[in-house]
């Protein structure tokens, strides 16, 4: 195994002529497998693993050469692949529909640079250009509205959207084109299968399929790769851990569970320990209470080189370090499993991603009381239709609410040599979720709750938590108030006409404000997001 | 009756044509997306292009193609879902 999952490539017409060892630029990550195939002057390399048998791994060169990446994209495959014609300079790069890779790209002089690391891209560009913000990305971030798109916070850095491909000829970099390869009709028109008469039958089918999906991945992982699995007192991660415990040899994987004492009923370690005991797998637990209290100076603790996402810092960063100390390279997870059960309006949401983003933004701006933290005139910026009309069409079959969290999380784990396997994204499971036998009055968001009684023998004590994991966000304002005030003193977001820094400073200084009194922690989470972004822009001199 | 688009319930995109003039509107009364079929799209687009449209104008332009009764029913539904504002 390599010591990093990061890759960085410079592609120019000139360096196609040189004997570059392309293969060495991609580290081994365990799963998906590395690919390097060459026929005459054509080269296919990157990562690829298929799970549903729709694409034969041995035939991908011929498939890509003849038909492009479409078949691969519309299968249950994890991949990031480059196909290069060394003579003509034609390049095609594609990523899977599950957002399992972050693939950033930018044009820099006569080169196309691509990397899995946003920080690496940022630092390369910074050498010769000042970094500029992407307004749409900033506004979307502040509204927690995520969409599958090319733009990032830095205007010059783009990301390959899930299920899309980039094409260009290296002799003409201006001709770069990105487009989706996802065929929604391919999924929705063929989405048929057995109907279930009872929730008990459906639950049985759910578990059987989940077991199969875990097995399909497990058997492709080389023996020398250490496997971990998230486990909690909730439902989704525990179910994946149960599947692993049933089909892997003893000791093949370890369960991992993190816990903070300030986070209500988010995770109950006693239940997790008893669960691991029943199913006979080793468990490592990690208490990150100290981290959630925000005792460290954020100026030194917050990462300035990854994509901006406070949840990654608050809830993942210490856990990633812990996994790393345990030498884990592949992590099975059931995180964001919730969204896979909720198939309400799934097809409409898939087919109209731009419209959906627009309506979500309006709802988000209004309902979560975000408008109270922004100046009145910012409303026109947030709700202006123009920025939505400029977006490319990048639909997804996987629920975008869960996908919204993927890329920053993928990058954070990947930078630390860990690849996560999100079983709940498999389209066969999404297809099954659409056939849950709901009775009149029942809604798809209740499916998990309705299934739980049938898993009582597997998970006797697991429960759906009521915590929203928001408590640590309050602690920033309790323990790092001076830092927050300092960031607001030099606010870039105020210069953009989005916030009134003086108003927010008063809000932070008022011990009766909702930052400290609101039990849902919503206002603290919102303001944390603002302060974090402002700090990031200041630190990286992005204007 | 005069009709005006609720800009927070509909967004027209250049790519609508590629989708066969099928889109979605937001039904603010139920918080659900509401599928707009091509003949409904035609009505909404006309109101949007005109800024404000009256029953007479819509009947004159679309009455024959859509059917006057159908047009009336659709407009009532749009108003009830707050996709368009209606004013006497």
Interface residues (C-beta under 8 A of the other chain):
Chain A: X345 X348 X349 X351 X352 X354 X355 X356 X358 X359 X362 X363 X383 X385 X388 X389 X393
Chain B: X7 X8 X9 X11 X13 X14 X15 X19 X23 X24 X26 X31 X32 X33 X35
